[in-house]
Amino acid sequence: MSGKIDHGAGVLTEKKRFSLRFEFDMSRTRTPWWTPVLSVLLALVFCGVFIAANGMNPFTVYYKMLTGAFGSEYGITETLVKSIPLLLCGLGIAIAYRISVWNIGAEGQFIAGAMAATAVTVYLPNLPGYAAIPAMMIASILAGGFWGLLTAIPKTHFQVNELISSLMLNYVALLALDYVVFGPWKDPKGFNFPGSPMFTDAQSLPVLGSTRLHIGLLFGIAAVIIYFLMVQYTRWGYELRLLGANPHAARYSGIHIKRHIIIVMLISGGLAGLAGMSEVSGVTHKLMQGVSPGYGYTAIIVAWLAKLNPVGIVVSAILFGGLIVGGYSVQTIGLPSSISDMLQGAILFFLIAGDMITKFRMRRS
C-alpha cells in the first residue's frame, strides 16, 4: 500500500507494507464446538483410505459397524454395556483434567476397584445380596481412590509429575492382578484358567430382562448428574472452574490447591474403581486376566472428545462403546475387530491436532 504526501515544492512518496504472521497463543483454552465433530469425520476419512487400500468399501464397513452397534436391540444393549466403564472412567478423568491434573492412571484405578470388589466375594462369600453389592461398591471406590492418592500425594508434596506416576501405577495394578488370579484367588474348579471363582447371584448386579445391560448404567448417570450439579452450583465447583481457568488467580484468592488436587484424585480414582466393580459384577462375573481391554486409556479420548462436558461424556462414551461393538461386527465381512482401535487412535490424533491448530492466530503487522 502506498500514499503521496505533498510538501509544497516536492512530492514525498511514503510506502507502507503490511505482513501477516502466525502466533501460537497458549492462553486460548477453549476450542470451537465443531472441533470434536470435525475430528471424528476426519478420522473416518483417514481410516477409510486404509480400508479402501485393503480392497474393502469404506461405506460398507462403516454401515456394518453402525448397524452392528445400533441396528438391533442386542447391538444397542451391548453398546450401552461397553459404554458403562467408559462413562465412569471418562467422568473421573474429566474431573481431574478440569484442574489440569493429567491423570492417565484410570486403567490401574479400574483394576484396583475390580480387585477390591472381588476381595469382598472371596473373603466374605456369604453376604446377602442387599449387603454384598453395597460392600463391593464401597470397597471398589476406596481402592480406586487410594490408587488415585498414590499419584496425588507425590505430586502435591514432592512435585512428582503425575503423568509418569499414574502411568507406572497402571503396570503395578496389572502385575497385582496377575498375582491374585494366578495365585491365591485362582479358582480350583476353573480348569487351570487364571481367574477367581464365579460370583453368585447375590454378588452380581441385576440386569435388564434377558440382556447383559446391568444397573451399572444407573451408577454412571447418577455420577454425571451429581458432577454437573456440584460443578455448576456449589462453591467447590466454582473453585474448580477458577483453578482450571487461572491457577495463579486461584492461588492469590486463597484456594488451597493441594487440597483440591487430593480431593479430585480421590474422586477420579473412585469413579474408575466403581467402573471396575461394575465390570466384574455386571459383565464377567469373576476377576480374570485382561478384565479391562483398555477402558482406562479409551476413557481419556472419551473425556477429551467431550471437552470435559458431562453431557458430552455420555454421548462420547456411547459413541466409543458403539465403536467397540461395531469392531466385533465387521469380523463377519473379513476385517479384524482392531479396526475400532484404529478409529479411536485416529480420533485422538485429529483431536490433538485440532486443539493445536485453534491455538494459532494470524496477526497483521
Sine and cosine of phi, psi and omega as CSV:
sin_phi,cos_phi,sin_psi,cos_psi,sin_omega,cos_omega
0.00,0.00,0.69,-0.73,-0.03,-1.00
-0.70,-0.71,0.38,-0.93,0.04,-1.00
-0.54,-0.84,0.29,-0.96,0.00,-1.00
-0.88,-0.47,0.70,-0.72,0.04,-1.00
-0.88,-0.47,0.84,-0.54,-0.05,-1.00
-1.00,0.01,0.85,-0.53,0.03,-1.00
-0.88,-0.47,0.78,0.63,0.07,-1.00
0.97,0.24,-0.99,-0.12,-0.12,-0.99
-0.95,0.31,-0.50,0.87,-0.09,-1.00
-0.76,-0.65,0.14,-0.99,0.01,-1.00
-0.86,-0.51,0.85,-0.53,0.01,-1.00
-0.98,-0.21,0.83,-0.55,0.00,-1.00
-1.00,-0.05,0.82,-0.57,0.01,-1.00
-0.94,-0.34,0.77,-0.64,0.01,-1.00
-0.94,-0.35,0.75,-0.66,0.04,-1.00
-0.89,-0.45,0.74,-0.67,0.00,-1.00
-0.87,-0.49,0.66,-0.75,0.03,-1.00
-0.91,-0.42,0.61,-0.79,0.05,-1.00
-0.73,-0.68,0.47,-0.88,0.03,-1.00
-0.92,-0.39,0.64,-0.77,0.04,-1.00
-0.60,-0.80,0.46,-0.89,0.01,-1.00
-0.99,-0.15,0.68,-0.73,0.02,-1.00
-0.82,-0.57,0.57,-0.82,0.03,-1.00
-0.99,-0.16,0.91,-0.42,-0.10,-1.00
-0.94,-0.34,0.98,-0.22,-0.02,-1.00
-0.96,0.29,-0.25,0.97,-0.01,-1.00
-0.96,0.28,-0.23,0.97,0.04,-1.00
-0.98,0.19,0.97,-0.25,-0.02,-1.00
-0.99,-0.16,-0.34,0.94,-0.01,-1.00
-1.00,-0.09,0.64,-0.77,0.06,-1.00
-0.88,-0.47,0.45,-0.89,-0.02,-1.00
-0.87,0.50,0.47,-0.88,-0.04,-1.00
-0.89,0.46,-0.44,0.90,-0.09,-1.00
-0.99,0.13,-0.14,0.99,-0.02,-1.00
-0.87,0.49,-0.73,0.68,0.04,-1.00
-0.89,0.46,-0.63,0.78,0.00,-1.00
-0.90,0.44,-0.72,0.70,0.01,-1.00
-0.91,0.42,-0.57,0.82,0.02,-1.00
-0.89,0.45,-0.67,0.74,0.02,-1.00
-0.91,0.42,-0.69,0.72,-0.01,-1.00
-0.90,0.44,-0.68,0.73,0.02,-1.00
-0.91,0.41,-0.59,0.81,0.05,-1.00
-0.90,0.44,-0.63,0.77,0.04,-1.00
-0.90,0.44,-0.67,0.75,0.02,-1.00
-0.92,0.40,-0.71,0.71,-0.03,-1.00
-0.87,0.49,-0.76,0.65,0.00,-1.00
-0.94,0.35,-0.48,0.87,0.04,-1.00
-0.88,0.47,-0.53,0.85,0.04,-1.00
-0.89,0.46,-0.69,0.72,0.00,-1.00
-0.94,0.35,-0.59,0.81,0.04,-1.00
-0.90,0.43,-0.69,0.72,0.02,-1.00
-0.91,0.42,-0.57,0.82,0.02,-1.00
-0.91,0.42,-0.38,0.93,0.04,-1.00
-1.00,-0.06,0.21,0.98,0.10,-0.99
0.99,0.11,0.23,0.97,0.02,-1.00
-0.95,-0.32,0.46,-0.89,0.07,-1.00
-0.99,0.12,0.88,-0.48,-0.03,-1.00
-0.86,0.51,-0.59,0.80,0.00,-1.00
-0.91,0.41,-0.61,0.80,0.05,-1.00
-0.91,0.42,-0.67,0.74,-0.01,-1.00
-0.91,0.42,-0.73,0.68,-0.02,-1.00
-0.92,0.40,-0.58,0.82,0.04,-1.00
-0.92,0.40,-0.63,0.77,0.04,-1.00
-0.90,0.44,-0.66,0.75,0.04,-1.00
-0.90,0.43,-0.67,0.75,-0.03,-1.00
-0.90,0.43,-0.74,0.67,-0.01,-1.00
-0.94,0.34,-0.53,0.85,0.03,-1.00
-0.92,0.38,-0.54,0.84,-0.05,-1.00
-1.00,-0.01,-0.55,0.84,-0.12,-0.99
-0.76,-0.65,0.09,1.00,-0.11,-0.99
-1.00,-0.03,0.01,1.00,-0.01,-1.00
-0.46,-0.89,0.24,-0.97,0.03,-1.00
-0.88,0.47,-0.67,0.75,0.02,-1.00
-0.88,0.48,-0.71,0.70,-0.01,-1.00
-0.89,0.45,-0.67,0.74,-0.01,-1.00
-0.91,0.42,-0.71,0.71,-0.01,-1.00
-0.92,0.39,-0.61,0.79,0.05,-1.00
-0.92,0.39,-0.60,0.80,0.06,-1.00
-0.89,0.45,-0.67,0.74,0.02,-1.00
-0.92,0.40,-0.60,0.80,0.05,-1.00
-0.87,0.49,-0.70,0.71,0.01,-1.00
-0.94,0.35,-0.45,0.89,-0.05,-1.00
-0.98,0.19,-0.31,0.95,-0.05,-1.00
-0.88,0.47,-0.82,0.58,0.03,-1.00
-0.90,0.43,-0.53,0.85,0.04,-1.00
-0.92,0.39,-0.61,0.79,0.00,-1.00
-0.92,0.40,-0.74,0.67,-0.04,-1.00
-0.92,0.38,-0.72,0.69,0.02,-1.00
-0.92,0.40,-0.66,0.75,0.00,-1.00
-0.90,0.45,-0.61,0.79,0.04,-1.00
-0.91,0.41,-0.67,0.74,0.04,-1.00
-0.89,0.45,-0.66,0.75,0.04,-1.00
-0.90,0.43,-0.65,0.76,-0.02,-1.00
-0.89,0.45,-0.62,0.78,0.02,-1.00
-0.88,0.47,-0.67,0.74,0.01,-1.00
-0.94,0.35,-0.69,0.73,-0.03,-1.00
-0.91,0.42,-0.42,0.91,-0.02,-1.00
-0.88,0.48,-0.49,0.87,0.05,-1.00
-0.94,-0.35,0.42,0.91,0.08,-1.00
0.88,0.48,0.58,0.82,0.18,-0.98
-0.98,-0.20,0.93,-0.37,-0.20,-0.98
-1.00,0.02,0.98,0.18,0.00,-1.00
-0.99,0.16,0.94,-0.34,0.11,-0.99
-0.91,-0.40,0.41,0.91,-0.03,-1.00
-0.97,-0.23,0.32,0.95,-0.01,-1.00
-0.88,0.48,-0.49,0.87,0.02,-1.00
-0.90,0.44,-0.72,0.69,0.03,-1.00
-0.93,0.38,-0.62,0.78,0.03,-1.00
-0.92,0.40,-0.59,0.81,0.08,-1.00
-0.87,0.49,-0.74,0.67,-0.02,-1.00
-0.92,0.40,-0.63,0.78,0.03,-1.00
-0.87,0.49,-0.67,0.75,0.04,-1.00
-0.91,0.41,-0.64,0.77,0.03,-1.00
-0.90,0.43,-0.64,0.77,0.01,-1.00
-0.93,0.38,-0.65,0.76,-0.01,-1.00
-0.91,0.41,-0.66,0.76,0.04,-1.00
-0.89,0.45,-0.64,0.77,0.02,-1.00
-0.93,0.37,-0.55,0.83,0.03,-1.00
-0.86,0.51,-0.58,0.81,0.04,-1.00
-0.89,0.46,-0.66,0.75,-0.02,-1.00
-0.95,0.32,-0.48,0.88,-0.04,-1.00
-0.98,0.18,-0.70,0.72,-0.12,-0.99
-0.99,-0.12,-0.28,0.96,0.07,-1.00
-0.77,-0.64,0.90,0.44,-0.15,-0.99
-0.95,0.31,-0.30,0.96,-0.11,-0.99
-0.98,-0.20,0.23,0.97,0.04,-1.00
-0.92,0.40,0.67,-0.74,0.08,-1.00
-0.94,0.33,0.25,-0.97,-0.10,-1.00
-0.86,0.51,-0.62,0.79,-0.04,-1.00
-0.93,0.36,-0.29,0.96,0.04,-1.00
-0.96,-0.28,-0.51,0.86,-0.09,-1.00
-0.92,0.39,-0.76,0.65,-0.05,-1.00
-0.89,0.45,-0.76,0.65,0.07,-1.00
-0.86,0.51,-0.62,0.79,0.02,-1.00
-0.90,0.43,-0.64,0.77,0.04,-1.00
-0.92,0.40,-0.63,0.78,0.03,-1.00
-0.89,0.45,-0.74,0.67,-0.02,-1.00
-0.89,0.45,-0.69,0.73,0.00,-1.00
-0.89,0.46,-0.66,0.75,-0.02,-1.00
-0.93,0.36,-0.64,0.77,0.02,-1.00
-0.91,0.42,-0.68,0.73,0.02,-1.00
-0.90,0.43,-0.66,0.75,-0.02,-1.00
-0.92,0.39,-0.70,0.71,0.04,-1.00
-0.90,0.44,-0.65,0.76,0.04,-1.00
-0.90,0.44,-0.64,0.77,0.06,-1.00
-0.88,0.47,-0.65,0.76,0.02,-1.00
-0.91,0.43,-0.55,0.84,0.09,-1.00
-0.93,0.36,-0.59,0.81,0.04,-1.00
-0.90,0.45,-0.52,0.86,0.02,-1.00
-0.90,0.43,-0.32,0.95,0.13,-0.99
-1.00,-0.07,-0.64,0.77,-0.11,-0.99
-0.93,0.36,-0.71,0.70,-0.09,-1.00
-0.91,0.41,-0.71,0.71,0.10,-0.99
-0.87,0.50,-0.53,0.85,0.01,-1.00
-0.94,0.34,-0.72,0.69,-0.10,-1.00
-0.97,0.23,-0.51,0.86,-0.11,-0.99
-0.96,-0.27,-0.39,0.92,-0.05,-1.00
-0.78,-0.63,0.16,0.99,0.04,-1.00
0.82,0.57,0.60,0.80,0.06,-1.00
-0.99,0.16,0.74,-0.68,-0.02,-1.00
-0.89,0.45,0.83,-0.55,-0.07,-1.00
-0.94,0.35,-0.39,0.92,0.06,-1.00
-0.88,0.48,-0.71,0.70,-0.04,-1.00
-0.95,0.32,-0.75,0.66,-0.09,-1.00
-0.91,0.41,-0.68,0.73,-0.02,-1.00
-0.92,0.39,-0.59,0.81,0.03,-1.00
-0.92,0.39,-0.70,0.71,-0.01,-1.00
-0.90,0.43,-0.56,0.83,0.00,-1.00
-0.92,0.38,-0.40,0.92,0.10,-0.99
-0.86,0.50,-0.68,0.74,-0.03,-1.00
-0.95,0.31,-0.54,0.84,0.08,-1.00
-0.89,0.46,-0.69,0.73,0.01,-1.00
-0.90,0.43,-0.64,0.77,0.02,-1.00
-0.89,0.45,-0.66,0.75,0.04,-1.00
-0.92,0.40,-0.62,0.78,0.06,-1.00
-0.90,0.43,-0.62,0.78,0.05,-1.00
-0.88,0.47,-0.72,0.69,0.02,-1.00
-0.87,0.49,-0.62,0.78,-0.02,-1.00
-0.88,0.47,-0.73,0.68,-0.10,-0.99
-0.96,0.27,-0.58,0.81,-0.05,-1.00
-0.98,0.18,-0.39,0.92,0.10,-1.00
-1.00,-0.06,-0.25,0.97,-0.10,-1.00
-0.89,-0.45,-0.94,-0.34,-0.19,-0.98
-0.91,0.42,-0.46,0.89,-0.05,-1.00
-0.98,-0.18,0.15,0.99,-0.04,-1.00
-0.92,0.40,0.73,-0.68,-0.04,-1.00
-0.95,0.32,0.88,-0.47,0.01,-1.00
-0.91,0.41,-0.30,0.95,0.03,-1.00
-0.98,-0.21,0.27,0.96,-0.10,-0.99
-1.00,-0.08,0.32,0.95,0.04,-1.00
0.81,0.58,0.59,0.81,0.08,-1.00
0.94,0.33,0.23,0.97,0.08,-1.00
-0.99,0.13,0.61,-0.79,-0.02,-1.00
-0.96,0.29,0.95,-0.32,0.01,-1.00
0.00,-1.00,0.36,-0.93,0.02,-1.00
-0.99,0.17,0.19,-0.98,0.11,-0.99
-0.87,0.49,0.47,-0.88,0.01,-1.00
-0.89,0.45,0.62,-0.78,0.05,-1.00
-0.94,0.34,0.50,-0.87,0.10,-0.99
-0.99,0.16,0.13,-0.99,0.04,-1.00
-0.88,0.48,-0.57,0.82,0.01,-1.00
-0.93,0.37,-0.37,0.93,-0.02,-1.00
-0.98,-0.18,0.08,1.00,-0.03,-1.00
-0.94,-0.33,0.62,-0.78,0.02,-1.00
-0.94,0.35,0.64,-0.77,0.06,-1.00
-0.88,0.48,0.54,-0.84,-0.02,-1.00
-0.90,-0.43,0.24,-0.97,0.00,-1.00
-1.00,-0.02,0.95,-0.31,0.04,-1.00
0.87,0.49,-0.73,-0.68,-0.01,-1.00
-0.99,-0.13,0.17,0.99,-0.01,-1.00
-1.00,0.01,0.03,-1.00,0.07,-1.00
-0.99,-0.10,0.03,1.00,-0.02,-1.00
-0.95,0.32,0.87,-0.50,-0.10,-0.99
-0.91,-0.41,0.09,-1.00,-0.11,-0.99
-0.97,0.26,0.03,1.00,0.15,-0.99
-0.85,0.52,-0.43,0.90,0.07,-1.00
-0.87,0.48,-0.59,0.81,0.04,-1.00
-0.92,0.39,-0.55,0.83,0.07,-1.00
-0.86,0.51,-0.72,0.69,-0.03,-1.00
-0.91,0.42,-0.69,0.72,-0.01,-1.00
-0.90,0.43,-0.68,0.73,0.03,-1.00
-0.89,0.46,-0.65,0.76,0.01,-1.00
-0.91,0.42,-0.63,0.78,0.03,-1.00
-0.90,0.44,-0.70,0.72,-0.02,-1.00
-0.90,0.44,-0.72,0.70,0.00,-1.00
-0.89,0.45,-0.68,0.73,0.01,-1.00
-0.87,0.49,-0.72,0.70,-0.01,-1.00
-0.88,0.48,-0.73,0.68,-0.04,-1.00
-0.91,0.41,-0.65,0.76,-0.04,-1.00
-0.94,0.33,-0.63,0.78,-0.02,-1.00
-0.95,0.33,-0.59,0.80,-0.10,-0.99
-1.00,0.03,-0.48,0.88,-0.21,-0.98
-0.79,-0.61,0.20,0.98,0.04,-1.00
-0.84,-0.54,0.34,-0.94,0.04,-1.00
-0.89,0.45,-0.64,0.77,0.03,-1.00
-0.85,0.52,-0.67,0.74,0.03,-1.00
-0.90,0.43,-0.63,0.78,0.05,-1.00
-0.89,0.46,-0.67,0.75,0.01,-1.00
-0.91,0.41,-0.59,0.81,0.07,-1.00
-0.89,0.46,-0.71,0.71,-0.02,-1.00
-0.91,0.42,-0.64,0.77,0.04,-1.00
-0.92,0.40,-0.67,0.75,0.00,-1.00
-0.90,0.43,-0.62,0.79,0.02,-1.00
-0.95,0.31,-0.56,0.83,-0.04,-1.00
-0.98,0.18,-0.66,0.75,-0.07,-1.00
-0.47,-0.88,1.00,-0.01,-0.04,-1.00
-0.89,0.46,-0.50,0.87,0.02,-1.00
-0.92,0.38,-0.69,0.73,0.05,-1.00
-0.90,0.43,-0.61,0.79,0.02,-1.00
-0.89,0.45,-0.65,0.76,-0.01,-1.00
-0.91,0.41,-0.69,0.72,-0.02,-1.00
-0.94,0.34,-0.39,0.92,0.01,-1.00
-0.99,0.11,-0.03,1.00,0.09,-1.00
1.00,-0.09,0.19,0.98,0.01,-1.00
-0.96,0.27,0.75,-0.66,-0.02,-1.00
-0.99,0.16,0.99,-0.13,-0.13,-0.99
-0.92,0.39,-0.68,0.73,-0.03,-1.00
-0.87,0.49,-0.66,0.75,0.01,-1.00
-0.90,0.44,-0.65,0.76,0.01,-1.00
-0.90,0.43,-0.65,0.76,0.01,-1.00
-0.88,0.47,-0.69,0.72,-0.01,-1.00
-0.90,0.43,-0.71,0.71,-0.01,-1.00
-0.90,0.43,-0.68,0.73,-0.03,-1.00
-0.90,0.44,-0.65,0.76,0.01,-1.00
-0.95,0.33,-0.51,0.86,0.12,-0.99
-0.89,0.46,-0.72,0.70,0.00,-1.00
-0.92,0.39,-0.71,0.71,-0.02,-1.00
-0.86,0.51,-0.76,0.65,0.02,-1.00
-0.92,0.39,-0.59,0.80,0.02,-1.00
-0.89,0.45,-0.64,0.77,0.03,-1.00
-0.92,0.39,-0.66,0.75,0.05,-1.00
-0.91,0.41,-0.61,0.79,0.06,-1.00
-0.90,0.44,-0.64,0.77,0.06,-1.00
-0.90,0.44,-0.57,0.82,0.08,-1.00
-0.89,0.47,-0.64,0.77,0.05,-1.00
-0.90,0.44,-0.64,0.76,0.05,-1.00
-0.90,0.43,-0.68,0.73,-0.02,-1.00
-0.90,0.43,-0.50,0.87,0.00,-1.00
-0.96,0.28,-0.73,0.68,-0.05,-1.00
-0.97,0.26,-0.52,0.85,-0.04,-1.00
-1.00,0.04,-0.43,0.91,-0.07,-1.00
-0.96,-0.28,-0.34,0.94,-0.11,-0.99
-0.85,-0.53,-0.89,0.45,-0.10,-0.99
-0.99,0.13,-0.46,0.89,0.00,-1.00
0.87,0.50,0.38,0.93,0.16,-0.99
-0.16,-0.99,0.31,-0.95,0.09,-1.00
-1.00,-0.01,0.76,-0.65,-0.03,-1.00
-0.56,-0.83,0.27,-0.96,0.04,-1.00
-0.89,0.45,0.70,-0.71,-0.03,-1.00
0.96,0.29,0.52,0.85,-0.02,-1.00
-0.89,0.46,-0.44,0.90,0.06,-1.00
-0.91,-0.41,0.84,-0.54,0.07,-1.00
-0.99,0.13,0.36,0.93,-0.02,-1.00
0.96,-0.28,0.46,0.89,-0.01,-1.00
-0.85,0.53,-0.64,0.77,-0.04,-1.00
-0.91,0.43,-0.55,0.83,0.03,-1.00
-0.98,0.19,-0.66,0.75,0.03,-1.00
-0.89,0.46,-0.54,0.84,-0.01,-1.00
-0.89,0.46,-0.43,0.90,0.08,-1.00
-0.89,0.47,-0.70,0.72,0.02,-1.00
-0.92,0.38,-0.61,0.79,0.03,-1.00
-0.85,0.52,-0.75,0.66,-0.01,-1.00
-0.92,0.40,-0.64,0.77,-0.04,-1.00
-0.94,0.35,-0.64,0.77,0.01,-1.00
-0.90,0.43,-0.58,0.81,0.00,-1.00
-0.99,0.15,-0.06,1.00,-0.04,-1.00
0.83,0.56,0.59,0.81,0.06,-1.00
0.92,0.40,0.18,0.98,0.04,-1.00
-0.98,0.18,0.77,-0.64,-0.08,-1.00
-0.88,0.47,-0.65,0.76,0.04,-1.00
-0.92,0.39,-0.65,0.76,0.04,-1.00
-0.89,0.46,-0.53,0.85,0.02,-1.00
-0.92,0.40,-0.59,0.80,0.05,-1.00
-0.87,0.49,-0.75,0.66,-0.01,-1.00
-0.89,0.45,-0.69,0.72,-0.03,-1.00
-0.91,0.42,-0.63,0.77,0.01,-1.00
-0.90,0.43,-0.65,0.76,0.03,-1.00
-0.92,0.40,-0.63,0.77,0.04,-1.00
-0.87,0.50,-0.73,0.69,-0.04,-1.00
-0.97,0.25,-0.50,0.87,0.15,-0.99
-0.88,0.47,-0.63,0.77,0.07,-1.00
-0.91,0.41,-0.58,0.81,0.05,-1.00
-0.89,0.45,-0.65,0.76,0.00,-1.00
-0.90,0.43,-0.74,0.67,-0.01,-1.00
-0.92,0.39,-0.65,0.76,0.04,-1.00
-0.89,0.45,-0.53,0.85,0.06,-1.00
-0.90,0.44,-0.58,0.81,0.06,-1.00
-0.93,0.37,-0.60,0.80,-0.10,-1.00
-0.94,0.34,-0.48,0.88,-0.03,-1.00
-0.96,0.26,-0.14,0.99,0.06,-1.00
-0.90,0.44,-0.42,0.91,0.00,-1.00
-0.95,0.31,-0.27,0.96,0.03,-1.00
-0.93,-0.35,0.24,0.97,0.15,-0.99
0.99,-0.11,0.17,0.98,0.05,-1.00
-0.96,-0.29,0.55,-0.83,0.04,-1.00
-0.96,0.28,0.41,-0.91,0.01,-1.00
-0.92,0.39,-0.24,0.97,0.01,-1.00
-0.92,0.39,-0.08,1.00,0.09,-1.00
-0.86,0.51,-0.54,0.84,0.03,-1.00
-0.93,0.37,-0.58,0.81,0.06,-1.00
-0.90,0.43,-0.63,0.78,0.03,-1.00
-0.90,0.43,-0.65,0.76,0.04,-1.00
-0.91,0.42,-0.66,0.75,0.02,-1.00
-0.88,0.47,-0.70,0.72,0.03,-1.00
-0.90,0.44,-0.64,0.77,0.01,-1.00
-0.91,0.41,-0.65,0.76,0.03,-1.00
-0.88,0.48,-0.70,0.71,0.02,-1.00
-0.89,0.47,-0.67,0.74,-0.01,-1.00
-0.86,0.50,-0.75,0.67,-0.03,-1.00
-0.95,0.30,-0.46,0.89,0.09,-1.00
-0.90,0.44,-0.74,0.67,0.00,-1.00
-0.90,0.44,-0.68,0.73,0.02,-1.00
-0.89,0.46,-0.66,0.75,0.01,-1.00
-0.90,0.44,-0.66,0.75,0.04,-1.00
-0.90,0.44,-0.62,0.79,0.02,-1.00
-0.93,0.36,-0.67,0.74,-0.04,-1.00
-0.91,0.42,-0.64,0.77,-0.03,-1.00
-0.93,0.36,-0.24,0.97,0.07,-1.00
-0.99,0.11,-0.19,0.98,0.07,-1.00
-1.00,0.09,0.60,-0.80,0.10,-0.99
-0.68,-0.74,0.49,-0.87,-0.02,-1.00
-0.99,-0.17,0.79,-0.62,-0.02,-1.00
-0.85,-0.53,0.69,-0.73,0.04,-1.00
-0.99,-0.11,0.71,-0.70,0.01,-1.00
-0.70,-0.72,0.00,0.00,0.00,0.00
